[in-house]
Amino acid sequence: MIHSLTRRCGLAVALWLAVAGTALAAIDVNTADEAALTSLKGVGPATAKRIVEARGKGGPFKDAGDLAERVSGIGPKSVANLEQAGLTFGKVAAAPARAAGKPAPKSAPKATR
């Protein structure tokens, strides 16, 4: 009895971790293929195909608004849900801003022989 209960708990934890890991995985809309896009909750094969086709015709998506505007069937609410499910737009962290009036840092001196 205890062995069976322990086994069930172990399976439940493993299943929960698998689902949680999938939900937290980031999918970049600008690089993902149709299969990766369909792994997101709310994206079926037809939507994934429209996303890939729109990206092929118009280039990378700039942001959520651009995706909603260019792909039929996806509106602002859908994009917000997709972002919560892990959809990203390949954004790179912005460089830290310099204080006003402070010069840019000098580059490291080149090594001489």
C-alpha positions in Angstrom: 0.0 0.0 0.0 2.7 2.5 0.9 4.8 1.5 -2.1 1.8 2.2 -4.4 1.1 5.6 -2.7 4.8 6.6 -3.1 4.8 5.5 -6.7 1.6 7.6 -7.4 3.0 10.7 -5.8 6.2 10.3 -7.7 4.3 10.0 -11.0 2.2 13.1 -10.1 5.3 15.1 -9.3 7.0 14.0 -12.5 3.9 14.9 -14.6 3.6 18.3 -12.9 7.2 19.1 -13.5 6.9 18.1 -17.2 3.8 20.3 -17.6 5.4 23.2 -15.7 8.6 23.0 -17.7 6.6 23.1 -20.9 4.6 26.2 -19.8 7.8 28.1 -18.9 9.7 27.3 -22.0 10.3 30.4 -24.2 9.4 30.1 -27.8 10.8 32.9 -30.1 8.2 33.7 -32.7 10.9 34.9 -35.1 12.9 31.6 -35.1 10.4 28.9 -34.1 9.2 26.4 -36.7 5.6 25.3 -36.9 6.1 22.3 -34.6 7.6 24.6 -31.9 4.8 27.1 -32.2 2.1 24.4 -31.8 3.7 23.5 -28.5 2.2 26.8 -27.1 -1.2 26.6 -25.6 -3.6 28.3 -28.0 -1.6 27.7 -31.2 -2.8 25.0 -33.5 -1.3 23.8 -36.8 -3.2 26.4 -38.9 -2.2 29.3 -36.7 1.4 28.2 -36.6 1.4 28.0 -40.4 0.0 31.5 -40.7 2.7 32.8 -38.3 5.5 31.2 -40.2 4.1 32.4 -43.6 3.6 36.0 -42.4 7.2 36.0 -41.0 8.5 34.7 -44.4 6.7 37.5 -46.3 7.2 40.4 -44.0 10.3 39.5 -42.0 10.7 39.2 -38.2 7.9 40.4 -35.9 8.9 43.6 -34.0 6.5 43.1 -31.1 3.1 41.8 -30.0 1.3 44.5 -31.9 3.1 43.6 -35.1 2.2 39.9 -34.7 -1.5 40.8 -34.1 -1.6 43.1 -37.1 0.0 40.8 -39.6 -1.5 37.4 -38.7 -5.2 36.9 -39.2 -7.0 35.3 -36.3 -4.6 36.6 -33.7 -5.6 39.7 -31.9 -4.1 41.6 -28.9 -5.8 39.4 -26.4 -4.5 36.3 -28.1 -1.0 37.6 -28.2 -1.1 38.5 -24.5 -2.2 34.9 -23.7 0.6 33.6 -26.0 3.2 35.7 -24.2 2.0 34.3 -20.9 2.4 30.8 -22.4 6.0 31.6 -23.3 6.0 33.3 -26.7 8.8 35.8 -27.1 9.9 38.2 -29.8 13.7 37.7 -29.7 14.3 40.9 -27.7 17.8 41.5 -26.5 18.3 43.3 -23.2 18.9 47.0 -23.7 22.4 48.4 -22.9 22.5 50.3 -19.6 21.9 54.0 -20.1 24.8 56.4 -19.4 24.3 59.3 -17.0 23.7 62.6 -18.8 26.9 64.4 -19.6 29.1 61.4 -18.8 31.4 60.4 -21.7 31.3 56.9 -23.2 33.9 54.5 -21.6 37.2 54.3 -23.4 38.0 51.0 -25.1 40.7 48.8 -23.7 44.2 49.6 -25.0 45.4 47.3 -27.8 48.2 44.9 -26.9 51.5 45.8 -28.5 54.3 43.5 -29.4 
